[in-house]
Amino acid sequence: MLIDPRHLHILAAIVDSGGLSEGARSLGKSQPSLSRIVSNLEARLGEPLFVKGRRPLEPTELGAKLAVEGRAIGLATQTAQEIAAQFSTGHAGSIRVAGTPIFMDGVISTIIAGFQDAYPELRIDQSYGYPDELIDALRAGTINIGICPMEFADVPDDMDFQRILKGRNVIACGAAHPLTRSKSFRLEDISEYPWITQPAGSPLFQDLRDVLASIGVSDFKVSYSGGTLSSIINVLAGSKALTVLPFSVVYMQPKNTIHALPIRIEHPKRELGLLWSKEKDHLPAARQFIRHLTKQFDGVSQAIAERQRQEIWRE
């Protein structure tokens, strides 16, 4: 015998309220409609649900047991409504994000930590990739958002790109590097030191070659290559090696680890931004994440601009 779960919920409200009128008020329904529901349910069951002649209403043994199930149904309904509300407002769910390793580890991970502190019910599934890989993943639907540096001219027609940070690179070294103690030095002086190169597929790999070429250095010593950001920072901190990193990445590190040399170098035309497919609608959680990232990077951009104004950059 099939019983409408809504009728059990109504039965529980009547039992808990002590009467039809009281139950109707608690549910926002009319007393006659509840009376009809109880009568129809008793007819289907072939058993009374309330003891006749008792005031306030007293459930029979069957009525009391069915009311227990009605309470569970009511609780489950309330929980389901709360879950649906959290998903629809972007306070629950999951987001699949991928981005270039240096930015994800050096900048985005810190912002993700703050995001999850504000939205603890949201889950972030993060992976890595360079722009071409991110575009393929977005088209395949395996990620919701890509985070990478790109030029607007390279953004495919089926993708949207929202800039969040202007591209700016710096020559970075360990905080105890000899050049950090030098009051004056020439660009040529940096060519005496070994270099750390990014993985060959990284845009920073070509950026480093471009920087060295701009100061007339074509033959340079590579002391370390292909590592993660964490390993690059460790090598910088413990050696005299130099490398090229985004200023935002250096800015986000503790000052006693790595340092940006005050040397003006040519910056890439690429800008860090959020990439997503035009053909796939954003889930509420993804929209929440985009709003959070955009807001946080507004603050990062202002802080970096202030740092630049406070420092003297050599030509």
N, C-alpha and C positions, 0 to 999 in steps of 0.2 A: 504494500500500500504506500503510495506516494503522498507525502505531506509537504505542503508549501512551507519552506523555511520561514517565510515572513509571518505566517500564522503562528508559528512557535514563538517568534520574537514578540508578537502581540500578546500571546498568552502569558509570557513571562512578565510583560509590562503590567498586565491586569493583576497578576498574582502579587507582584512587588508593590503595586500602588494600593492594593486592597479593595479595588472595585472597578466596574466598567467606566464610570465617569472619570475617576482618577486616572485610570490607564489611558483613556482617550485624551485627556489633557496632556499627559506626559509624552504622548506620541503625536500630538497635534492633529488628532482625528476626531470624528464625531462618535458619540456614545452608541447611537443606533448601528453604525457600521461595524463597530467592535462586537456588538451583540449578535449581529448576523454572522460574523466570522466564527464566533464561538459556537453558535448553534449549528452551523454547517460542519464545523470540525467534529463536534460531538456526534452528528448524524453519520459522518463518514467512519468514525471510530466505533460507533455503536456503544459508547460508554460516556457517562457524564464526566465533565472536567471540574465541576464545582459541586460542592454539597448543597443540595436544595434547602432554601429557607435560612441559610446562615448569613448573617450580616456582622462584620464585613465578610466579603466573599471568602470562602475557605476552599482551597483546591482539594479534589479527591487525590488518592494516591497516584493515579495516572496523571492527573493534571499537574501535580507537583513535580513528577519526574520529567514530564514534557517541558515544564517551565525551566528546569535546569538546562535542558538542551537549547531552549529559546534564549537564555542568557548567554550561552556560549556563542550562539549565532549572532546575537547583538554585539557582543564583544569583537567577534571576528569581522563583522561589518564595519564597526568603528575603526578597527585596526587597518582594514583594507582602504577605507576612505583616507586615513592619515597617510598611508603609504602612497596612494595615488596623488594626494596633494603635494607630498614632498617631491615626487618625480615631476609633476607638472610645473612646479615652481623652481625646479633646478636645485633642490636641496638634497636630492638622493639620486642614485644611478651611478653610471660609470662613464669615463671619458678615456678614449684611446688617443694618446698624444705621442708624436715622434718628432725628433729634431736633430740638428747637427750636434755631435757629441760635446764640443767645447762649450757651446752656449747652454746646452741642457744641463751639463754638470756645473758650469761656472756661474750661471745666472738664474736659469729657469728653476732649478731644483730648490733654491732658497724661496722663490715665490710660490712654488707648489706647496712647500711646507706651511707657509702662511695661509694658503687657500684651504688646505685640509684642516687646519686649526679652526678656520671660520665655518667650514662645511664638512664636519666629521663623517657624515653619511655618504659622501661622494668618494668614489674610488677612481684613482688615476692609474691607468696602465700605460707605462712609458716604454718607448723603444727609441732606437737611433737610426739616423739615415741622412744622406745628403739630398739636395733638392730633387734630383731625378728620381731617386728612390721614394721620396716622400710623395711626389706627384703620382707615381705608380700605385702606391699604397692608398692614397686618397681616392683614386679612380676605382680601385678594387673594393673600397669600403672597409679595409682592414684597420684604418685609423680615421679619427674624426677631424683632427687638426694637425697640421704640420707647422713647425717653428724653425725658421731658417733665414739666413741672409740671402736676398735675391735682388736683382734689378727688375724694375717694373717691366722692362722690355722683354724679359725672359719668362714672365708669367704666362702660362698657356691660357687660351681663350675660355676654357671650361673651368678655370680656377679663379677664385678671389684672393687678393693679397692685401692684408691690412698692416701698414707699417707701424711698428711700435718703438723703433730705436734707429737713429741715424747711424750709418756705418762709420766707425772710427777705430783705427788700429794704433798700437803703440809698440815700441821696442821695450820688451820686459826683461828684467833680470832679478836675481835674488836680492833681498833687502840689504845684504852685506857685501854686495858686489863692489869692487874698487871704483867703478864709474859713479856710484851713488855718492861717493865722498869727494869726487872731483868737482871743483868750482867751475872749471872750464875745460872743454875738450872739443875736438873736431869730430866731424862725422867719420872721418877716416879712422879714428881711434877705435871705433867699435869693430872694425874689420879684423883686429888682432885676436879677437875672442872667438871661441867655437860657438856653433849655433845648434839649436834644437829645432828640428823641422816637424811639421804636422804630418799625418798620414798623407800619402800621395793624392788621395781623392778629395782631400780637404781644400776648400778655397784658400785657406790660410797658407797652404804650401806654396801656391803661386804668389800670394801676397808677399811672403818673405823673399822670394826670388826677385820680385819687382822692387822691393825696398832696397835690397843690396845692389841691384843693377843701377838704381837711381843715384847711389853714391859711388859708382864705379867699381863695385866688387862683383866679379863674376866667378872667382875661384875662392870658395870659402870652405872652412872645415866644419863638418857636421859631427857633433859628439853624441847626439841622441836623436832618434826619430821614431815616429809612429806610436808614441805612448798615449795614455789617457791624460786628461787634464791633471788629475791627482799626481800621476807620475812625473809629468812635466814640471809641475810646481815643486815637487820634491827635488828634482834634478836642478832646477834653477836655484833653489834655496841652498843647496849644498855644493854648488860649483860656480865657475865663472862664465858659464854659458849664457847666451842671449837667445831670445826668440821674439817672434811677432805674435801678439795676441790682441783681441778686441779690448778696447779700453774698459768696456763694461765688465768684462771678466776680471781684469786686474782690479778694478774698483771694488768688486764684491769680495775680494780676498782680504784677509787680515793684513794690515800694513807691515807686520813683521815677517811676512813670508816673501812676497814678490813686490817689485817696484817698477813703475813706468818711467823710463828715462825721458827727460824733458826735451825731446827732439821732435821737430815737426817732420812728419813723413807723409807721403801721398796716401790718401785714404781711398778705400774702395768705393765704387759707385753703389755697391750692394747696400741694402738696408735690412735690418732684422725685422721680420714680420710674421704674421700668422697667415697660413695658407689653408684653404679649404675648397672643396668641390662645390661648384654652383648647382650641380645636379642633385645634391643630397642635402636635405633639410637638417638644420642643427637640432639636436636634442636639447631640451631645457638645460640639462647639466652642462653641455658644451657651451651654450650661450652664457651661462653663469661664469664658466671658466674664462671665456674670452673677455667678459666685462672686468673680471678680477685682474687678469694679465694687463689689460689696457690701462687700468687705473694705476697698478703698481709701476708700470713702465713710465707713466707720466712723472711719477716721483723720482724714479731712477734717472730719467733724462735731465730733470732739473738739478739733481744732486751732482751728476757728472759735469754739467755745464758750470756749476759753481766751482767744482774742483779745478776745472780748466782755467777759470778766471783767477784763481788763487795761485796758480803755478806759472812759472816762466818757461815758455817753450822755445828752445833754440831753433833757429832756422838751419 
